[in-house]
Amino acid sequence: MELPKFLLGDNTDFPTALFIVHTEYPRFIINLENDEVEWLEDFTSEDEKELEAEAENLIQQATDFYDREVSRYDE
């Protein structure tokens, strides 16, 4: 199965939260309510250095995805 790079998610147990799931490496979930990020990978110390450089870019891509999706509802 081919998955999109980002998915929107919600859950009635968290009624005010909206989540973006990044499905490619490094996989993560960001809670847009509080900008908390949960990484779904185990990283080595070498990976963490590379991740620091890429994390800001990935989170910006997730935010851009959300903005694009929301704008499509308004059309």
PQR file with spaces between the fields and no chain letter, atoms N, CA, C, O and H, PARSE charges and radii, in Angstrom:
ATOM       1  N    MET     1       0.849   -1.166    0.000 -0.4000 1.5000
ATOM       2  CA   MET     1       0.000    0.000    0.000 -0.0000 2.0000
ATOM       3  C    MET     1       0.902    1.240    0.000  0.5500 1.7000
ATOM       4  O    MET     1       1.886    1.314    0.736 -0.5500 1.4000
ATOM       5  N    GLU     2       0.545    2.185   -0.827 -0.4000 1.5000
ATOM       6  CA   GLU     2       1.275    3.441   -0.860 -0.0000 2.0000
ATOM       7  C    GLU     2       0.548    4.457    0.014  0.5500 1.7000
ATOM       8  O    GLU     2      -0.655    4.674   -0.136 -0.5500 1.4000
ATOM       9  H    GLU     2      -0.254    2.124   -1.425  0.4000 1.0000
ATOM      10  N    LEU     3       1.287    5.073    0.921 -0.4000 1.5000
ATOM      11  CA   LEU     3       0.705    6.069    1.815 -0.0000 2.0000
ATOM      12  C    LEU     3       1.167    7.460    1.418  0.5500 1.7000
ATOM      13  O    LEU     3       2.269    7.625    0.896 -0.5500 1.4000
ATOM      14  H    LEU     3       2.264    4.896    1.043  0.4000 1.0000
ATOM      15  N    PRO     4       0.326    8.467    1.663 -0.5600 1.5000
ATOM      16  CA   PRO     4       0.791    9.833    1.455  0.2800 2.0000
ATOM      17  C    PRO     4       1.838   10.181    2.510  0.5500 1.7000
ATOM      18  O    PRO     4       1.911    9.545    3.561 -0.5500 1.4000
ATOM      19  N    LYS     5       2.638   11.188    2.218 -0.4000 1.5000
ATOM      20  CA   LYS     5       3.701   11.594    3.135 -0.0000 2.0000
ATOM      21  C    LYS     5       3.141   12.097    4.460  0.5500 1.7000
ATOM      22  O    LYS     5       3.743   11.864    5.508 -0.5500 1.4000
ATOM      23  H    LYS     5       2.578   11.705    1.364  0.4000 1.0000
ATOM      24  N    PHE     6       2.003   12.781    4.432 -0.4000 1.5000
ATOM      25  CA   PHE     6       1.371   13.324    5.637 -0.0000 2.0000
ATOM      26  C    PHE     6      -0.088   12.902    5.694  0.5500 1.7000
ATOM      27  O    PHE     6      -0.755   12.777    4.667 -0.5500 1.4000
ATOM      28  H    PHE     6       1.514   12.970    3.581  0.4000 1.0000
ATOM      29  N    LEU     7      -0.572   12.686    6.914 -0.4000 1.5000
ATOM      30  CA   LEU     7      -1.980   12.385    7.173 -0.0000 2.0000
ATOM      31  C    LEU     7      -2.478   13.292    8.288  0.5500 1.7000
ATOM      32  O    LEU     7      -1.735   13.596    9.221 -0.5500 1.4000
ATOM      33  H    LEU     7      -0.030   12.788    7.748  0.4000 1.0000
ATOM      34  N    LEU     8      -3.725   13.724    8.198 -0.4000 1.5000
ATOM      35  CA   LEU     8      -4.372   14.436    9.294 -0.0000 2.0000
ATOM      36  C    LEU     8      -5.096   13.431   10.164  0.5500 1.7000
ATOM      37  O    LEU     8      -5.661   12.460    9.662 -0.5500 1.4000
ATOM      38  H    LEU     8      -4.329   13.477    7.440  0.4000 1.0000
ATOM      39  N    GLY     9      -5.082   13.662   11.474 -0.4000 1.5000
ATOM      40  CA   GLY     9      -5.770   12.747   12.370 -0.0000 2.0000
ATOM      41  C    GLY     9      -6.387   13.484   13.542  0.5500 1.7000
ATOM      42  O    GLY     9      -5.899   14.534   13.961 -0.5500 1.4000
ATOM      43  H    GLY     9      -4.623   14.451   11.882  0.4000 1.0000
ATOM      44  N    ASP    10      -7.462   12.924   14.061 -0.4000 1.5000
ATOM      45  CA   ASP    10      -8.059   13.435   15.288 -0.0000 2.0000
ATOM      46  C    ASP    10      -8.541   12.253   16.109  0.5500 1.7000
ATOM      47  O    ASP    10      -8.542   11.113   15.644 -0.5500 1.4000
ATOM      48  H    ASP    10      -7.858   12.072   13.720  0.4000 1.0000
ATOM      49  N    ASN    11      -8.950   12.540   17.335 -0.4000 1.5000
ATOM      50  CA   ASN    11      -9.371   11.492   18.243 -0.0000 2.0000
ATOM      51  C    ASN    11     -10.304   12.119   19.266  0.5500 1.7000
ATOM      52  O    ASN    11      -9.993   13.171   19.825 -0.5500 1.4000
ATOM      53  H    ASN    11      -8.949   13.466   17.713  0.4000 1.0000
ATOM      54  N    THR    12     -11.441   11.488   19.517 -0.4000 1.5000
ATOM      55  CA   THR    12     -12.412   12.060   20.441 -0.0000 2.0000
ATOM      56  C    THR    12     -11.902   12.097   21.881  0.5500 1.7000
ATOM      57  O    THR    12     -12.447   12.834   22.703 -0.5500 1.4000
ATOM      58  H    THR    12     -11.694   10.634   19.063  0.4000 1.0000
ATOM      59  N    ASP    13     -10.873   11.320   22.203 -0.4000 1.5000
ATOM      60  CA   ASP    13     -10.275   11.398   23.539 -0.0000 2.0000
ATOM      61  C    ASP    13      -9.464   12.691   23.716  0.5500 1.7000
ATOM      62  O    ASP    13      -9.141   13.078   24.840 -0.5500 1.4000
ATOM      63  H    ASP    13     -10.430   10.721   21.536  0.4000 1.0000
ATOM      64  N    PHE    14      -9.142   13.345   22.611 -0.4000 1.5000
ATOM      65  CA   PHE    14      -8.415   14.614   22.612 -0.0000 2.0000
ATOM      66  C    PHE    14      -9.208   15.602   21.741  0.5500 1.7000
ATOM      67  O    PHE    14      -8.791   15.914   20.625 -0.5500 1.4000
ATOM      68  H    PHE    14      -9.404   13.031   21.698  0.4000 1.0000
ATOM      69  N    PRO    15     -10.338   16.090   22.243 -0.5600 1.5000
ATOM      70  CA   PRO    15     -11.282   16.825   21.397  0.2800 2.0000
ATOM      71  C    PRO    15     -10.752   18.137   20.823  0.5500 1.7000
ATOM      72  O    PRO    15     -11.284   18.610   19.819 -0.5500 1.4000
ATOM      73  N    THR    16      -9.735   18.736   21.416 -0.4000 1.5000
ATOM      74  CA   THR    16      -9.231   20.003   20.890 -0.0000 2.0000
ATOM      75  C    THR    16      -7.946   19.829   20.091  0.5500 1.7000
ATOM      76  O    THR    16      -7.419   20.802   19.552 -0.5500 1.4000
ATOM      77  H    THR    16      -9.303   18.351   22.231  0.4000 1.0000
ATOM      78  N    ALA    17      -7.445   18.626   20.010 -0.4000 1.5000
ATOM      79  CA   ALA    17      -6.177   18.369   19.326 -0.0000 2.0000
ATOM      80  C    ALA    17      -6.413   17.951   17.880  0.5500 1.7000
ATOM      81  O    ALA    17      -7.426   17.337   17.544 -0.5500 1.4000
ATOM      82  H    ALA    17      -7.873   17.836   20.448  0.4000 1.0000
ATOM      83  N    LEU    18      -5.457   18.298   17.046 -0.4000 1.5000
ATOM      84  CA   LEU    18      -5.417   17.842   15.665 -0.0000 2.0000
ATOM      85  C    LEU    18      -3.992   17.391   15.407  0.5500 1.7000
ATOM      86  O    LEU    18      -3.041   18.098   15.740 -0.5500 1.4000
ATOM      87  H    LEU    18      -4.635   18.796   17.318  0.4000 1.0000
ATOM      88  N    PHE    19      -3.844   16.219   14.815 -0.4000 1.5000
ATOM      89  CA   PHE    19      -2.539   15.615   14.635 -0.0000 2.0000
ATOM      90  C    PHE    19      -2.172   15.532   13.160  0.5500 1.7000
ATOM      91  O    PHE    19      -3.034   15.334   12.303 -0.5500 1.4000
ATOM      92  H    PHE    19      -4.617   15.645   14.545  0.4000 1.0000
ATOM      93  N    ILE    20      -0.894   15.686   12.878 -0.4000 1.5000
ATOM      94  CA   ILE    20      -0.351   15.400   11.559 -0.0000 2.0000
ATOM      95  C    ILE    20       0.628   14.251   11.737  0.5500 1.7000
ATOM      96  O    ILE    20       1.516   14.299   12.589 -0.5500 1.4000
ATOM      97  H    ILE    20      -0.194   15.847   13.574  0.4000 1.0000
ATOM      98  N    VAL    21       0.456   13.220   10.923 -0.4000 1.5000
ATOM      99  CA   VAL    21       1.319   12.048   10.960 -0.0000 2.0000
ATOM     100  C    VAL    21       2.230   12.095    9.742  0.5500 1.7000
ATOM     101  O    VAL    21       1.758   12.171    8.608 -0.5500 1.4000
ATOM     102  H    VAL    21      -0.265   13.181   10.231  0.4000 1.0000
ATOM     103  N    HIS    22       3.529   12.050    9.979 -0.4000 1.5000
ATOM     104  CA   HIS    22       4.519   11.968    8.901 -0.0000 2.0000
ATOM     105  C    HIS    22       4.840   10.492    8.732  0.5500 1.7000
ATOM     106  O    HIS    22       5.335    9.858    9.665 -0.5500 1.4000
ATOM     107  H    HIS    22       3.912   11.988   10.900  0.4000 1.0000
ATOM     108  N    THR    23       4.563    9.929    7.544 -0.4000 1.5000
ATOM     109  CA   THR    23       4.630    8.477    7.345 -0.0000 2.0000
ATOM     110  C    THR    23       5.967    7.977    6.813  0.5500 1.7000
ATOM     111  O    THR    23       6.188    6.768    6.733 -0.5500 1.4000
ATOM     112  H    THR    23       4.162   10.444    6.787  0.4000 1.0000
ATOM     113  N    GLU    24       6.861    8.893    6.448 -0.4000 1.5000
ATOM     114  CA   GLU    24       8.161    8.495    5.918 -0.0000 2.0000
ATOM     115  C    GLU    24       9.229    8.681    6.997  0.5500 1.7000
ATOM     116  O    GLU    24       8.998    9.356    8.001 -0.5500 1.4000
ATOM     117  H    GLU    24       6.682    9.874    6.512  0.4000 1.0000
ATOM     118  N    TYR    25      10.396    8.076    6.782 -0.4000 1.5000
ATOM     119  CA   TYR    25      11.482    8.218    7.747 -0.0000 2.0000
ATOM     120  C    TYR    25      11.983    9.650    7.763  0.5500 1.7000
ATOM     121  O    TYR    25      12.198   10.229    6.698 -0.5500 1.4000
ATOM     122  H    TYR    25      10.584    7.528    5.967  0.4000 1.0000
ATOM     123  N    PRO    26      12.172   10.230    8.913 -0.5600 1.5000
ATOM     124  CA   PRO    26      11.844    9.743   10.250  0.2800 2.0000
ATOM     125  C    PRO    26      10.376   10.019   10.567  0.5500 1.7000
ATOM     126  O    PRO    26       9.912   11.155   10.480 -0.5500 1.4000
ATOM     127  N    ARG    27       9.665    8.972   10.933 -0.4000 1.5000
ATOM     128  CA   ARG    27       8.227    9.083   11.193 -0.0000 2.0000
ATOM     129  C    ARG    27       7.990    9.846   12.499  0.5500 1.7000
ATOM     130  O    ARG    27       8.722    9.682   13.475 -0.5500 1.4000
ATOM     131  H    ARG    27      10.043    8.049   11.004  0.4000 1.0000
ATOM     132  N    PHE    28       6.959   10.674   12.493 -0.4000 1.5000
ATOM     133  CA   PHE    28       6.593   11.408   13.700 -0.0000 2.0000
ATOM     134  C    PHE    28       5.136   11.819   13.643  0.5500 1.7000
ATOM     135  O    PHE    28       4.495   11.785   12.593 -0.5500 1.4000
ATOM     136  H    PHE    28       6.364   10.807   11.700  0.4000 1.0000
ATOM     137  N    ILE    29       4.630   12.210   14.808 -0.4000 1.5000
ATOM     138  CA   ILE    29       3.290   12.778   14.936 -0.0000 2.0000
ATOM     139  C    ILE    29       3.452   14.119   15.625  0.5500 1.7000
ATOM     140  O    ILE    29       4.123   14.221   16.652 -0.5500 1.4000
ATOM     141  H    ILE    29       5.151   12.238   15.661  0.4000 1.0000
ATOM     142  N    ILE    30       2.836   15.148   15.058 -0.4000 1.5000
ATOM     143  CA   ILE    30       2.853   16.468   15.696 -0.0000 2.0000
ATOM     144  C    ILE    30       1.433   16.823   16.102  0.5500 1.7000
ATOM     145  O    ILE    30       0.492   16.685   15.321 -0.5500 1.4000
ATOM     146  H    ILE    30       2.291   15.065   14.224  0.4000 1.0000
ATOM     147  N    ASN    31       1.300   17.278   17.330 -0.4000 1.5000
ATOM     148  CA   ASN    31       0.015   17.739   17.846 -0.0000 2.0000
ATOM     149  C    ASN    31      -0.050   19.241   17.601  0.5500 1.7000
ATOM     150  O    ASN    31       0.694   19.998   18.224 -0.5500 1.4000
ATOM     151  H    ASN    31       2.064   17.390   17.964  0.4000 1.0000
ATOM     152  N    LEU    32      -0.911   19.676   16.720 -0.4000 1.5000
ATOM     153  CA   LEU    32      -0.993   21.090   16.369 -0.0000 2.0000
ATOM     154  C    LEU    32      -1.560   21.948   17.492  0.5500 1.7000
ATOM     155  O    LEU    32      -1.416   23.170   17.470 -0.5500 1.4000
ATOM     156  H    LEU    32      -1.515   19.060   16.214  0.4000 1.0000
ATOM     157  N    GLU    33      -2.195   21.328   18.463 -0.4000 1.5000
ATOM     158  CA   GLU    33      -2.736   22.090   19.584 -0.0000 2.0000
ATOM     159  C    GLU    33      -1.614   22.705   20.415  0.5500 1.7000
ATOM     160  O    GLU    33      -1.724   23.841   20.876 -0.5500 1.4000
ATOM     161  H    GLU    33      -2.311   20.335   18.482  0.4000 1.0000
ATOM     162  N    ASN    34      -0.531   21.943   20.601 -0.4000 1.5000
ATOM     163  CA   ASN    34       0.557   22.427   21.458 -0.0000 2.0000
ATOM     164  C    ASN    34       1.942   22.292   20.810  0.5500 1.7000
ATOM     165  O    ASN    34       2.958   22.539   21.460 -0.5500 1.4000
ATOM     166  H    ASN    34      -0.442   21.020   20.227  0.4000 1.0000
ATOM     167  N    ASP    35       1.981   21.904   19.537 -0.4000 1.5000
ATOM     168  CA   ASP    35       3.224   21.735   18.772 -0.0000 2.0000
ATOM     169  C    ASP    35       4.149   20.660   19.340  0.5500 1.7000
ATOM     170  O    ASP    35       5.347   20.657   19.053 -0.5500 1.4000
ATOM     171  H    ASP    35       1.155   21.704   19.009  0.4000 1.0000
ATOM     172  N    GLU    36       3.608   19.760   20.133 -0.4000 1.5000
ATOM     173  CA   GLU    36       4.404   18.651   20.673 -0.0000 2.0000
ATOM     174  C    GLU    36       4.648   17.635   19.561  0.5500 1.7000
ATOM     175  O    GLU    36       3.744   17.306   18.794 -0.5500 1.4000
ATOM     176  H    GLU    36       2.635   19.763   20.366  0.4000 1.0000
ATOM     177  N    VAL    37       5.884   17.146   19.486 -0.4000 1.5000
ATOM     178  CA   VAL    37       6.272   16.180   18.464 -0.0000 2.0000
ATOM     179  C    VAL    37       6.632   14.864   19.142  0.5500 1.7000
ATOM     180  O    VAL    37       7.393   14.838   20.109 -0.5500 1.4000
ATOM     181  H    VAL    37       6.619   17.413   20.109  0.4000 1.0000
ATOM     182  N    GLU    38       6.079   13.782   18.627 -0.4000 1.5000
ATOM     183  CA   GLU    38       6.408   12.434   19.096 -0.0000 2.0000
ATOM     184  C    GLU    38       7.081   11.699   17.952  0.5500 1.7000
ATOM     185  O    GLU    38       6.458   11.437   16.923 -0.5500 1.4000
ATOM     186  H    GLU    38       5.461   13.803   17.842  0.4000 1.0000
ATOM     187  N    TRP    39       8.353   11.366   18.129 -0.4000 1.5000
ATOM     188  CA   TRP    39       9.103   10.640   17.104 -0.0000 2.0000
ATOM     189  C    TRP    39       8.802    9.157   17.233  0.5500 1.7000
ATOM     190  O    TRP    39       8.777    8.627   18.343 -0.5500 1.4000
ATOM     191  H    TRP    39       8.859   11.578   18.964  0.4000 1.0000
ATOM     192  N    LEU    40       8.577    8.487   16.126 -0.4000 1.5000
ATOM     193  CA   LEU    40       8.221    7.072   16.116 -0.0000 2.0000
ATOM     194  C    LEU    40       9.414    6.195   15.739  0.5500 1.7000
ATOM     195  O    LEU    40       9.247    5.031   15.376 -0.5500 1.4000
ATOM     196  H    LEU    40       8.598    8.918   15.224  0.4000 1.0000
ATOM     197  N    GLU    41      10.597    6.751   15.827 -0.4000 1.5000
ATOM     198  CA   GLU    41      11.825    6.033   15.490 -0.0000 2.0000
ATOM     199  C    GLU    41      12.742    6.027   16.709  0.5500 1.7000
ATOM     200  O    GLU    41      12.650    6.898   17.573 -0.5500 1.4000
ATOM     201  H    GLU    41      10.733    7.697   16.121  0.4000 1.0000
ATOM     202  N    ASP    42      13.612    5.052   16.765 -0.4000 1.5000
ATOM     203  CA   ASP    42      14.698    5.046   17.743 -0.0000 2.0000
ATOM     204  C    ASP    42      15.934    5.577   17.046  0.5500 1.7000
ATOM     205  O    ASP    42      16.314    5.079   15.986 -0.5500 1.4000
ATOM     206  H    ASP    42      13.687    4.344   16.062  0.4000 1.0000
ATOM     207  N    PHE    43      16.567    6.589   17.633 -0.4000 1.5000
ATOM     208  CA   PHE    43      17.696    7.238   16.998 -0.0000 2.0000
ATOM     209  C    PHE    43      18.992    6.963   17.755  0.5500 1.7000
ATOM     210  O    PHE    43      19.016    6.891   18.984 -0.5500 1.4000
ATOM     211  H    PHE    43      16.258    6.993   18.494  0.4000 1.0000
ATOM     212  N    THR    44      20.058    6.813   16.994 -0.4000 1.5000
ATOM     213  CA   THR    44      21.388    6.762   17.591 -0.0000 2.0000
ATOM     214  C    THR    44      21.851    8.200   17.783  0.5500 1.7000
ATOM     215  O    THR    44      21.211    9.130   17.292 -0.5500 1.4000
ATOM     216  H    THR    44      20.039    6.871   15.996  0.4000 1.0000
ATOM     217  N    SER    45      22.963    8.390   18.498 -0.4000 1.5000
ATOM     218  CA   SER    45      23.471    9.747   18.696 -0.0000 2.0000
ATOM     219  C    SER    45      23.861   10.379   17.364  0.5500 1.7000
ATOM     220  O    SER    45      23.724   11.590   17.194 -0.5500 1.4000
ATOM     221  H    SER    45      23.483    7.634   18.897  0.4000 1.0000
ATOM     222  N    GLU    46      24.344    9.576   16.419 -0.4000 1.5000
ATOM     223  CA   GLU    46      24.661   10.097   15.088 -0.0000 2.0000
ATOM     224  C    GLU    46      23.395   10.543   14.364  0.5500 1.7000
ATOM     225  O    GLU    46      23.381   11.587   13.713 -0.5500 1.4000
ATOM     226  H    GLU    46      24.455    8.592   16.557  0.4000 1.0000
ATOM     227  N    ASP    47      22.330    9.746   14.480 -0.4000 1.5000
ATOM     228  CA   ASP    47      21.050   10.100   13.867 -0.0000 2.0000
ATOM     229  C    ASP    47      20.511   11.406   14.443  0.5500 1.7000
ATOM     230  O    ASP    47      19.959   12.230   13.714 -0.5500 1.4000
ATOM     231  H    ASP    47      22.342    8.897   15.009  0.4000 1.0000
ATOM     232  N    GLU    48      20.672   11.591   15.747 -0.4000 1.5000
ATOM     233  CA   GLU    48      20.126   12.772   16.403 -0.0000 2.0000
ATOM     234  C    GLU    48      20.746   14.050   15.861  0.5500 1.7000
ATOM     235  O    GLU    48      20.057   15.061   15.724 -0.5500 1.4000
ATOM     236  H    GLU    48      21.121   10.921   16.339  0.4000 1.0000
ATOM     237  N    LYS    49      22.026   14.020   15.553 -0.4000 1.5000
ATOM     238  CA   LYS    49      22.684   15.201   14.987 -0.0000 2.0000
ATOM     239  C    LYS    49      22.089   15.537   13.625  0.5500 1.7000
ATOM     240  O    LYS    49      21.826   16.702   13.327 -0.5500 1.4000
ATOM     241  H    LYS    49      22.586   13.199   15.664  0.4000 1.0000
ATOM     242  N    GLU    50      21.879   14.516   12.801 -0.4000 1.5000
ATOM     243  CA   GLU    50      21.276   14.728   11.482 -0.0000 2.0000
ATOM     244  C    GLU    50      19.826   15.182   11.629  0.5500 1.7000
ATOM     245  O    GLU    50      19.356   16.041   10.882 -0.5500 1.4000
ATOM     246  H    GLU    50      22.093   13.570   13.043  0.4000 1.0000
ATOM     247  N    LEU    51      19.125   14.600   12.594 -0.4000 1.5000
ATOM     248  CA   LEU    51      17.722   14.935   12.821 -0.0000 2.0000
ATOM     249  C    LEU    51      17.558   16.393   13.231  0.5500 1.7000
ATOM     250  O    LEU    51      16.617   17.056   12.795 -0.5500 1.4000
ATOM     251  H    LEU    51      19.506   13.902   13.201  0.4000 1.0000
ATOM     252  N    GLU    52      18.455   16.893   14.057 -0.4000 1.5000
ATOM     253  CA   GLU    52      18.371   18.285   14.487 -0.0000 2.0000
ATOM     254  C    GLU    52      18.363   19.220   13.283  0.5500 1.7000
ATOM     255  O    GLU    52      17.632   20.209   13.255 -0.5500 1.4000
ATOM     256  H    GLU    52      19.220   16.354   14.411  0.4000 1.0000
ATOM     257  N    ALA    53      19.181   18.896   12.296 -0.4000 1.5000
ATOM     258  CA   ALA    53      19.259   19.731   11.104 -0.0000 2.0000
ATOM     259  C    ALA    53      17.996   19.617   10.253  0.5500 1.7000
ATOM     260  O    ALA    53      17.593   20.595    9.623 -0.5500 1.4000
ATOM     261  H    ALA    53      19.775   18.092   12.318  0.4000 1.0000
ATOM     262  N    GLU    54      17.375   18.458   10.223 -0.4000 1.5000
ATOM     263  CA   GLU    54      16.227   18.213    9.357 -0.0000 2.0000
ATOM     264  C    GLU    54      14.887   18.463   10.041  0.5500 1.7000
ATOM     265  O    GLU    54      13.892   18.698    9.355 -0.5500 1.4000
ATOM     266  H    GLU    54      17.703   17.664   10.734  0.4000 1.0000
ATOM     267  N    ALA    55      14.831   18.419   11.368 -0.4000 1.5000
ATOM     268  CA   ALA    55      13.561   18.490   12.101 -0.0000 2.0000
ATOM     269  C    ALA    55      12.779   19.760   11.791  0.5500 1.7000
ATOM     270  O    ALA    55      11.573   19.699   11.552 -0.5500 1.4000
ATOM     271  H    ALA    55      15.639   18.228   11.925  0.4000 1.0000
ATOM     272  N    GLU    56      13.436   20.886   11.792 -0.4000 1.5000
ATOM     273  CA   GLU    56      12.737   22.147   11.528 -0.0000 2.0000
ATOM     274  C    GLU    56      12.097   22.128   10.145  0.5500 1.7000
ATOM     275  O    GLU    56      10.963   22.577    9.977 -0.5500 1.4000
ATOM     276  H    GLU    56      14.416   20.936   11.986  0.4000 1.0000
ATOM     277  N    ASN    57      12.811   21.617    9.169 -0.4000 1.5000
ATOM     278  CA   ASN    57      12.288   21.528    7.800 -0.0000 2.0000
ATOM     279  C    ASN    57      11.077   20.593    7.734  0.5500 1.7000
ATOM     280  O    ASN    57      10.076   20.919    7.095 -0.5500 1.4000
ATOM     281  H    ASN    57      13.732   21.253    9.305  0.4000 1.0000
ATOM     282  N    LEU    58      11.166   19.437    8.388 -0.4000 1.5000
ATOM     283  CA   LEU    58      10.058   18.483    8.373 -0.0000 2.0000
ATOM     284  C    LEU    58       8.813   19.050    9.051  0.5500 1.7000
ATOM     285  O    LEU    58       7.697   18.859    8.567 -0.5500 1.4000
ATOM     286  H    LEU    58      11.979   19.172    8.907  0.4000 1.0000
ATOM     287  N    ILE    59       9.003   19.733   10.151 -0.4000 1.5000
ATOM     288  CA   ILE    59       7.867   20.310   10.870 -0.0000 2.0000
ATOM     289  C    ILE    59       7.239   21.430   10.042  0.5500 1.7000
ATOM     290  O    ILE    59       6.018   21.584   10.042 -0.5500 1.4000
ATOM     291  H    ILE    59       9.910   19.887   10.543  0.4000 1.0000
ATOM     292  N    GLN    60       8.048   22.203    9.346 -0.4000 1.5000
ATOM     293  CA   GLN    60       7.511   23.237    8.460 -0.0000 2.0000
ATOM     294  C    GLN    60       6.705   22.605    7.323  0.5500 1.7000
ATOM     295  O    GLN    60       5.644   23.111    6.957 -0.5500 1.4000
ATOM     296  H    GLN    60       9.040   22.077    9.346  0.4000 1.0000
ATOM     297  N    GLN    61       7.208   21.496    6.765 -0.4000 1.5000
ATOM     298  CA   GLN    61       6.463   20.790    5.719 -0.0000 2.0000
ATOM     299  C    GLN    61       5.118   20.299    6.248  0.5500 1.7000
ATOM     300  O    GLN    61       4.109   20.373    5.547 -0.5500 1.4000
ATOM     301  H    GLN    61       8.069   21.084    7.062  0.4000 1.0000
ATOM     302  N    ALA    62       5.104   19.798    7.485 -0.4000 1.5000
ATOM     303  CA   ALA    62       3.858   19.325    8.089 -0.0000 2.0000
ATOM     304  C    ALA    62       2.872   20.478    8.252  0.5500 1.7000
ATOM     305  O    ALA    62       1.682   20.324    7.978 -0.5500 1.4000
ATOM     306  H    ALA    62       5.924   19.738    8.054  0.4000 1.0000
ATOM     307  N    THR    63       3.360   21.620    8.692 -0.4000 1.5000
ATOM     308  CA   THR    63       2.511   22.798    8.862 -0.0000 2.0000
ATOM     309  C    THR    63       1.981   23.283    7.520  0.5500 1.7000
ATOM     310  O    THR    63       0.811   23.650    7.412 -0.5500 1.4000
ATOM     311  H    THR    63       4.327   21.745    8.914  0.4000 1.0000
ATOM     312  N    ASP    64       2.824   23.288    6.507 -0.4000 1.5000
ATOM     313  CA   ASP    64       2.396   23.673    5.165 -0.0000 2.0000
ATOM     314  C    ASP    64       1.320   22.725    4.637  0.5500 1.7000
ATOM     315  O    ASP    64       0.355   23.158    4.007 -0.5500 1.4000
ATOM     316  H    ASP    64       3.775   22.990    6.595  0.4000 1.0000
ATOM     317  N    PHE    65       1.493   21.430    4.901 -0.4000 1.5000
ATOM     318  CA   PHE    65       0.493   20.436    4.509 -0.0000 2.0000
ATOM     319  C    PHE    65      -0.847   20.756    5.170  0.5500 1.7000
ATOM     320  O    PHE    65      -1.884   20.755    4.507 -0.5500 1.4000
ATOM     321  H    PHE    65       2.277   21.078    5.413  0.4000 1.0000
ATOM     322  N    TYR    66      -0.826   21.028    6.463 -0.4000 1.5000
ATOM     323  CA   TYR    66      -2.053   21.350    7.178 -0.0000 2.0000
ATOM     324  C    TYR    66      -2.724   22.580    6.570  0.5500 1.7000
ATOM     325  O    TYR    66      -3.928   22.569    6.313 -0.5500 1.4000
ATOM     326  H    TYR    66       0.016   21.029    7.002  0.4000 1.0000
ATOM     327  N    ASP    67      -1.947   23.639    6.341 -0.4000 1.5000
ATOM     328  CA   ASP    67      -2.510   24.864    5.758 -0.0000 2.0000
ATOM     329  C    ASP    67      -3.143   24.589    4.399  0.5500 1.7000
ATOM     330  O    ASP    67      -4.216   25.109    4.091 -0.5500 1.4000
ATOM     331  H    ASP    67      -0.969   23.648    6.550  0.4000 1.0000
ATOM     332  N    ARG    68      -2.474   23.769    3.585 -0.4000 1.5000
ATOM     333  CA   ARG    68      -3.006   23.420    2.266 -0.0000 2.0000
ATOM     334  C    ARG    68      -4.323   22.659    2.397  0.5500 1.7000
ATOM     335  O    ARG    68      -5.289   22.958    1.694 -0.5500 1.4000
ATOM     336  H    ARG    68      -1.603   23.347    3.835  0.4000 1.0000
ATOM     337  N    GLU    69      -4.362   21.686    3.287 -0.4000 1.5000
ATOM     338  CA   GLU    69      -5.569   20.885    3.465 -0.0000 2.0000
ATOM     339  C    GLU    69      -6.737   21.736    3.947  0.5500 1.7000
ATOM     340  O    GLU    69      -7.851   21.605    3.441 -0.5500 1.4000
ATOM     341  H    GLU    69      -3.578   21.443    3.858  0.4000 1.0000
ATOM     342  N    VAL    70      -6.490   22.599    4.916 -0.4000 1.5000
ATOM     343  CA   VAL    70      -7.545   23.453    5.444 -0.0000 2.0000
ATOM     344  C    VAL    70      -8.054   24.402    4.361  0.5500 1.7000
ATOM     345  O    VAL    70      -9.257   24.642    4.262 -0.5500 1.4000
ATOM     346  H    VAL    70      -5.585   22.705    5.327  0.4000 1.0000
ATOM     347  N    SER    71      -7.157   24.934    3.560 -0.4000 1.5000
ATOM     348  CA   SER    71      -7.589   25.843    2.493 -0.0000 2.0000
ATOM     349  C    SER    71      -8.490   25.123    1.486  0.5500 1.7000
ATOM     350  O    SER    71      -9.361   25.754    0.887 -0.5500 1.4000
ATOM     351  H    SER    71      -6.180   24.738    3.640  0.4000 1.0000
ATOM     352  N    ARG    72      -8.304   23.850    1.295 -0.4000 1.5000
ATOM     353  CA   ARG    72      -9.140   23.084    0.352 -0.0000 2.0000
ATOM     354  C    ARG    72     -10.555   22.900    0.891  0.5500 1.7000
ATOM     355  O    ARG    72     -11.495   22.785    0.105 -0.5500 1.4000
ATOM     356  H    ARG    72      -7.597   23.337    1.781  0.4000 1.0000
ATOM     357  N    TYR    73     -10.728   22.871    2.211 -0.4000 1.5000
ATOM     358  CA   TYR    73     -12.072   22.785    2.780 -0.0000 2.0000
ATOM     359  C    TYR    73     -12.848   24.075    2.537  0.5500 1.7000
ATOM     360  O    TYR    73     -14.072   24.055    2.414 -0.5500 1.4000
ATOM     361  H    TYR    73      -9.963   22.965    2.849  0.4000 1.0000
ATOM     362  N    ASP    74     -12.139   25.183    2.469 -0.4000 1.5000
ATOM     363  CA   ASP    74     -12.762   26.491    2.297 -0.0000 2.0000
ATOM     364  C    ASP    74     -13.160   26.775    0.855  0.5500 1.7000
ATOM     365  O    ASP    74     -13.875   27.743    0.597 -0.5500 1.4000
ATOM     366  H    ASP    74     -11.144   25.198    2.568  0.4000 1.0000
ATOM     367  N    GLU    75     -12.716   25.959   -0.082 -0.4000 1.5000
ATOM     368  CA   GLU    75     -12.997   26.205   -1.500 -0.0000 2.0000
ATOM     369  C    GLU    75     -14.413   25.836   -1.869  0.5500 1.7000
ATOM     370  O    GLU    75     -14.808   25.983   -3.026 -0.5500 1.4000
ATOM     371  H    GLU    75     -12.135   25.172    0.128  0.4000 1.0000
